[in-house]
Amino acid sequence: MEPPENLRQMTMPSDTLRADVMAICEPKGRMVGSPGHARARAYLERRFGELGLTRYRGESFALSFRNSSAGVESQNLVGVIPG
């Protein structure tokens, strides 16, 4: 089964994907609120823009939600593939 045209345009070389994964791997972790978390988030938001993704809602890729089990506000990053 062929992926839709807009997804076929999103393919990238494996070395690019590896570089992205390595960029967000933090030796000291990415716990929420940590410097590693902030760096990973900034990197992902920049890459979403470079890849041409659009924001799901509002002016940011961040989509807030309440993590009731941890009792904190959290965010996921959501980008939409145009088309």
C-alpha positions as CSV (number, residue, x, y, z in Angstrom):
1,M,0.0,0.0,0.0
2,E,1.5,3.3,-1.1
3,P,1.5,6.2,1.4
4,P,-0.5,9.3,0.5
5,E,1.5,11.8,-1.7
6,N,1.9,14.3,1.2
7,L,3.7,11.6,3.2
8,R,5.9,10.5,0.4
9,Q,7.2,14.0,0.2
10,M,8.2,13.8,3.9
11,T,10.7,11.0,3.6
12,M,14.3,11.7,4.7
13,P,17.6,9.9,4.6
14,S,18.3,7.6,7.6
15,D,21.3,9.7,8.5
16,T,19.1,12.8,8.9
17,L,16.7,10.9,11.1
18,R,19.6,9.6,13.1
19,A,21.0,13.1,13.6
20,D,17.6,14.3,14.8
21,V,17.3,11.5,17.3
22,M,20.9,12.1,18.5
23,A,20.2,15.8,18.9
24,I,17.4,15.2,21.4
25,C,19.2,12.4,23.3
26,E,20.4,14.0,26.5
27,P,23.0,12.2,28.7
28,K,21.5,13.8,31.8
29,G,17.9,13.2,30.6
30,R,15.0,15.3,29.5
31,M,12.8,15.4,32.6
32,V,10.1,18.1,32.3
33,G,11.5,21.4,33.5
34,S,15.1,20.3,33.0
35,P,17.6,22.1,30.7
36,G,17.7,18.9,28.6
37,H,13.9,19.1,28.2
38,A,14.1,22.8,27.1
39,R,16.9,22.0,24.6
40,A,15.0,19.0,23.1
41,R,11.8,21.1,22.8
42,A,13.5,24.0,21.1
43,Y,15.2,21.6,18.7
44,L,12.0,19.8,17.8
45,E,10.0,23.1,17.3
46,R,12.8,24.3,15.0
47,R,12.8,21.0,13.0
48,F,9.0,21.0,12.7
49,G,9.3,24.4,11.0
50,E,12.2,23.4,8.8
51,L,10.2,20.3,7.7
52,G,7.3,22.5,6.7
53,L,4.9,21.2,9.3
54,T,2.1,23.5,10.3
55,R,0.8,24.2,13.8
56,Y,-2.1,22.1,14.9
57,R,-3.7,24.9,16.8
58,G,-2.7,28.5,17.8
59,E,0.7,30.1,17.4
60,S,2.8,27.2,18.7
61,F,3.4,23.5,18.1
62,A,2.6,23.0,21.8
63,L,-0.6,21.4,22.8
64,S,-1.3,21.7,26.5
65,F,-3.0,19.1,28.7
66,R,-3.5,18.4,32.4
67,N,-1.5,15.3,33.6
68,S,-3.9,14.4,36.4
69,S,-1.9,11.5,37.7
70,A,1.2,13.7,38.2
71,G,-0.8,16.8,39.1
72,V,0.9,19.0,36.5
73,E,0.3,20.8,33.3
74,S,2.1,19.2,30.4
75,Q,2.5,19.8,26.7
76,N,3.0,17.6,23.6
77,L,4.4,19.0,20.4
78,V,2.0,18.5,17.4
79,G,2.8,19.3,13.8
80,V,0.5,18.8,10.9
81,I,1.7,17.6,7.5
82,P,0.2,20.0,4.9
83,G,-2.1,18.5,2.4
